[in-house]
Amino acid sequence: MSRYIFTSESVSEGHPDKVCDFIADSILDAYLAQDAHARVACEVLAKSGNLVLAGEITSAGTVDHLAVARQAIREIGYVDRAEAFNAEDVHITEILSKQSPEIAQGVNPGGAGDQGIMFGYATDETPELMPLPIQLAHALSRQLAYDRKHQIVAFLRPDAKTQVSVEYDGNVPVAVKTVLVSTQHTATAKQEQIREYVVTHLAPKVLGAWWNPTIEVLVNPTGSFVEGGPSADAGVPGRKIIVDSYGGAGRHGGGAFSGKDPTKVDRSGAYFCRYAARRVVEAKLAKKAEVQVGYAIGRAEPVSVRVDTFGTGDARAAEELVRGFSFTPNAIIETLDLKRPIYRETTNYGHFGKPALPWEQAAKA
């Protein structure tokens, strides 16, 4: 079996693009809490002291977009009024209209909200049926946020990136080779102090049995990371779609998730492909599986459904299992119960691999 190293990255909730994803999903959830049939396509731009809300929303609900956005920023942790981007002082511009009736006439009868291709992936290398590199990278980012919010580490700030490189022997992960942590910090924090936290606390705690002292640990390789978040960099939704999915181990169709209601198959189709891929691996029909679906706007039935088991199992049985599911938008929404405010829980640290999400539920006996 060939040996190789595979690397995946994650970002924290304070990353500028993730700030925008979280605001978009917060607005989506606020509408779904009032109106299960809301049509939401919310885009966000954050830069310095400015926030732009744009897109198309049609709903019987009434949402204070500014209040929702400020609360989302507050929850992330951008509350320092000395910074250009903070929850209280950010200037918010709204450019929102209703959904095009030409789209609605195809979606209302149950058709797909857009054309496109979606992928779902699952592998038996972790209990979550996710690739190990992205799971560990997400766990590092999540722990950084936990330590910051619970004031375990005083010098941490919201913006951060993590990266994990894993050595494989064929399909089996055998060792973690490199861990990279770039975290925003206070101006008074010393690099030695930050490195000590990562090497002696963060990495060993998160990696658990995968930790060993021979791992190369890189911490803030530029030497300093004081300026961060939207105060220093622009953010928009959908620029972290590989972080959101499988860290590059499984393919992605290109459509972003956040800010879109479940009639948008970019989101619901990708979730259901993951659901179907999980079923293949859970049934032990393959050690890993990828499901692809293709849609035409306004049509309910997909134009294609494909299953790939990468030579790790019974390809014919896997395809028969997947083709037993209905991939129409209405069937997906009903199966996964998607017309409810669950999307803020998806935004950060991966849309997959979280047991509480409906597409991550284990198959019933």
C-alpha positions in Angstrom: 0.0 0.0 0.0 1.3 3.4 -0.9 2.3 5.9 1.9 1.5 9.5 1.5 0.7 12.7 3.6 -2.6 14.5 3.3 -3.3 17.9 4.7 -6.5 19.7 5.6 -7.2 23.1 7.2 -9.8 24.7 9.4 -10.6 28.3 10.4 -12.1 29.7 13.5 -15.5 31.5 13.8 -13.6 34.8 13.9 -12.1 34.4 10.4 -13.6 37.1 8.2 -15.3 34.7 5.8 -16.7 32.7 8.7 -18.0 35.9 10.3 -20.0 36.4 7.1 -21.2 32.8 7.0 -22.4 33.0 10.6 -24.3 36.2 10.1 -26.0 34.8 6.9 -27.0 31.6 8.7 -28.2 33.6 11.7 -30.5 35.7 9.5 -31.7 32.4 7.8 -32.5 30.8 11.2 -34.3 34.0 12.3 -36.7 33.7 9.3 -37.2 29.9 9.6 -38.1 30.4 13.3 -41.1 32.4 12.1 -41.8 31.0 8.7 -40.8 27.5 7.7 -41.4 28.3 4.1 -39.1 31.3 4.0 -37.0 31.7 0.9 -33.6 33.1 1.9 -30.5 33.8 -0.1 -28.4 36.1 2.1 -25.0 37.4 1.2 -22.7 39.3 3.6 -19.6 41.5 3.1 -17.5 42.5 6.1 -14.6 44.9 5.9 -13.1 47.3 8.5 -16.1 49.1 10.2 -18.6 48.1 7.5 -21.0 45.3 7.0 -23.2 44.8 3.8 -26.2 42.6 3.8 -27.4 41.7 0.3 -29.5 39.1 -1.5 -33.1 38.0 -1.9 -35.6 37.1 0.9 -39.2 36.3 0.6 -41.0 35.5 3.8 -44.1 36.1 5.9 -41.8 36.7 8.9 -40.3 40.0 10.0 -36.7 40.0 11.1 -34.5 42.9 12.4 -31.5 42.1 10.2 -29.3 44.7 12.0 -30.0 43.3 15.4 -29.4 39.7 14.3 -26.1 40.7 12.6 -24.9 42.6 15.7 -25.8 39.7 18.0 -23.9 37.2 15.8 -20.8 39.4 15.8 -21.1 39.7 19.6 -21.3 35.9 20.0 -18.2 35.5 17.9 -16.3 37.8 20.1 -15.7 41.0 18.2 -16.7 43.4 21.1 -13.6 45.5 21.5 -14.7 49.0 20.5 -11.1 50.0 19.9 -11.2 47.8 16.8 -12.8 49.0 13.6 -15.0 45.9 13.4 -17.1 45.5 16.5 -20.7 44.5 17.2 -21.8 47.9 18.5 -20.2 50.3 16.0 -20.1 48.5 12.7 -22.0 50.4 10.0 -24.6 48.1 8.3 -25.9 48.6 4.8 -28.9 46.6 3.6 -29.4 45.7 -0.1 -32.1 43.1 0.1 -35.0 42.3 -2.3 -37.5 39.5 -2.8 -36.8 36.3 -4.6 -37.2 36.4 -8.4 -40.7 35.1 -9.4 -39.0 33.2 -12.2 -37.1 31.1 -9.7 -40.1 30.8 -7.5 -42.3 29.4 -10.3 -39.9 26.4 -10.6 -39.3 25.9 -6.8 -42.9 26.2 -5.6 -44.0 23.0 -7.3 -41.0 21.2 -5.8 -38.3 21.8 -8.4 -34.6 22.5 -7.6 -33.8 26.1 -6.8 -30.8 26.0 -9.2 -28.8 23.8 -11.4 -25.6 22.4 -10.1 -23.6 19.4 -8.9 -23.3 18.3 -5.2 -21.1 15.7 -3.6 -21.2 13.7 -0.3 -18.4 11.7 1.2 -17.9 9.3 4.0 -15.0 7.2 5.3 -14.6 4.7 8.1 -11.3 6.2 9.3 -12.9 8.0 12.2 -16.0 7.4 14.3 -17.7 10.4 12.7 -17.1 8.8 9.3 -15.0 11.9 8.4 -11.4 12.2 7.1 -9.0 12.4 10.1 -7.1 15.5 8.9 -10.2 17.8 8.7 -11.6 16.4 12.0 -8.4 17.2 13.9 -8.1 20.6 12.2 -11.7 21.5 13.2 -11.1 20.2 16.8 -8.0 22.5 17.1 -10.0 25.5 15.9 -13.0 24.7 18.1 -10.7 24.3 21.2 -9.0 27.7 20.5 -12.5 29.3 20.6 -13.4 27.5 23.7 -10.2 28.5 25.5 -10.8 32.1 24.4 -14.4 32.4 25.4 -14.0 30.7 28.7 -11.0 32.9 29.5 -8.7 29.9 29.9 -6.1 31.7 27.8 -6.2 35.5 28.1 -4.2 36.5 25.0 -6.3 34.7 22.3 -8.4 36.7 19.9 -11.2 35.5 17.5 -9.4 35.0 14.2 -7.4 31.8 13.7 -6.4 29.1 11.2 -5.3 25.5 11.9 -3.9 22.8 9.7 -3.1 19.1 10.2 -1.0 16.8 8.0 -1.6 13.1 8.4 0.5 10.2 7.0 -1.5 7.4 5.4 -0.7 3.8 4.5 -3.2 3.2 1.8 -6.6 4.1 3.2 -5.4 4.0 6.8 -4.1 7.0 8.8 -1.0 6.0 10.7 0.5 9.2 12.2 0.1 13.0 12.5 3.2 14.6 11.0 2.6 18.3 11.2 0.3 20.7 13.1 0.0 24.3 12.2 -1.8 26.9 14.4 -2.0 30.6 13.4 -4.0 32.5 16.0 -4.7 36.1 16.5 -3.4 37.4 19.9 -3.1 40.5 22.0 -0.2 42.9 21.2 1.5 42.1 24.5 1.6 38.3 24.0 5.0 36.8 23.3 5.5 34.2 20.6 7.2 31.9 23.1 4.1 32.1 25.3 1.8 31.3 22.5 3.9 28.4 21.3 4.1 27.0 24.8 0.3 27.0 25.0 -0.1 25.2 21.7 2.6 22.6 22.3 1.9 21.8 25.9 -1.9 22.3 26.1 -3.8 22.7 22.9 -2.3 20.1 20.6 -1.9 17.3 23.1 -5.4 17.8 24.4 -7.0 17.9 21.0 -5.0 15.2 19.3 -5.3 12.7 22.2 -3.9 9.3 21.1 -2.6 10.9 17.9 -0.3 13.2 19.8 3.4 12.5 20.1 6.4 14.8 20.8 7.9 14.1 17.4 5.1 16.0 15.5 6.3 19.2 13.9 4.3 22.0 15.4 4.3 25.4 13.6 2.8 28.3 15.5 2.2 31.8 13.9 4.9 31.2 11.3 5.1 34.9 10.3 6.1 35.7 13.9 3.0 37.9 14.8 -0.7 37.9 14.3 -2.2 40.9 16.2 -4.3 42.4 13.4 -7.0 40.1 12.3 -10.7 39.6 11.6 -12.7 41.9 9.4 -10.8 44.9 10.8 -7.8 43.8 8.8 -9.2 41.6 6.0 -12.4 41.5 3.9 -14.8 38.6 4.4 -17.6 37.1 2.3 -19.7 33.9 2.6 -18.7 30.7 0.8 -15.0 31.2 0.5 -14.3 28.3 2.9 -16.3 25.5 1.1 -13.5 22.9 1.4 -13.2 23.7 5.2 -17.0 23.4 5.3 -16.9 19.9 3.7 -14.2 17.3 3.7 -10.9 19.2 3.7 -10.2 18.2 0.2 -10.4 14.4 0.8 -13.8 14.3 -0.9 -14.9 16.5 -3.8 -17.1 19.6 -3.6 -19.5 20.7 -6.3 -18.6 24.4 -5.8 -21.8 25.7 -4.3 -21.6 27.4 -0.9 -23.9 26.5 1.9 -24.4 29.4 4.4 -27.3 31.9 4.0 -29.4 29.6 1.8 -32.7 28.0 2.7 -33.1 24.2 2.0 -34.8 24.7 -1.4 -31.4 25.7 -2.6 -29.9 22.3 -3.6 -26.4 23.6 -3.2 -27.0 23.1 0.5 -29.7 20.5 0.9 -28.4 18.3 -2.0 -24.9 18.3 -0.5 -26.3 17.4 2.9 -28.3 14.5 1.5 -25.4 13.2 -0.5 -23.4 13.0 2.7 -26.4 11.2 4.3 -26.4 8.7 1.5 -22.6 8.2 1.6 -22.8 7.6 5.3 -25.4 4.8 4.8 -23.0 3.0 2.4 -20.2 3.0 4.9 -22.4 2.3 7.9 -23.7 -0.8 6.0 -20.1 -1.9 5.5 -20.6 -1.9 1.7 -17.4 0.1 1.4 -14.7 1.6 3.5 -15.3 5.0 1.8 -17.9 6.3 -0.5 -18.7 9.4 -2.6 -22.1 10.3 -3.9 -22.7 12.8 -6.6 -26.0 14.3 -7.7 -26.8 16.8 -10.5 -29.8 19.0 -10.8 -31.5 21.3 -13.4 -33.3 24.4 -12.1 -37.0 23.9 -11.7 -36.8 20.1 -12.1 -37.5 17.8 -9.1 -35.8 14.7 -10.3 -32.0 14.9 -10.5 -30.3 14.6 -13.9 -27.8 12.1 -12.5 -26.8 10.2 -9.4 -23.4 8.5 -9.1 -21.8 6.4 -6.4 -18.0 5.8 -6.2 -16.6 3.3 -3.6 -12.9 3.8 -4.8 -12.4 0.0 -5.0 -13.0 -0.4 -1.3 -16.1 -2.5 -1.3 -19.2 -3.7 -3.2 -19.8 -1.0 -5.7 -23.0 -2.6 -7.2 -24.6 -3.0 -3.7 -23.6 0.5 -2.8 -25.2 2.0 -5.9 -28.4 0.0 -5.3 -28.6 1.3 -1.8 -28.2 4.9 -2.8 -30.6 4.7 -5.7 -33.2 3.6 -3.2 -33.3 7.1 -1.8 -35.3 9.9 -3.4 -33.2 12.9 -4.2 -36.0 15.3 -5.1 -35.8 18.6 -3.1 -39.1 17.9 -1.3 -38.1 14.4 -0.3 -34.7 15.6 1.0 -36.4 18.4 3.0 -38.9 16.0 4.5 -36.4 13.2 5.2 -34.0 15.5 7.0 -36.6 17.9 8.4 -34.8 20.9 7.0 -37.4 23.7 7.3 -36.4 24.6 10.8 -33.7 26.9 12.4 -30.8 24.5 12.6 -28.3 26.3 10.4 -26.3 28.3 12.9 -25.2 25.0 14.3 -23.7 24.1 10.9 -21.7 27.2 10.1 -18.4 26.7 12.1 -16.1 23.8 12.3 -17.6 21.8 9.5 -21.1 21.1 8.1 -20.4 17.4 8.5 -19.2 15.1 11.3 -21.4 16.7 14.0 -23.7 14.0 15.5 -26.6 16.3 16.3 -27.2 17.3 12.7 -29.9 15.3 10.9 -27.8 14.2 8.0 -25.3 12.9 10.5 -27.7 10.6 12.4 -26.7 6.9 12.4 -29.0 4.6 10.5 -31.8 3.0 12.6 -31.5 -0.7 13.0 
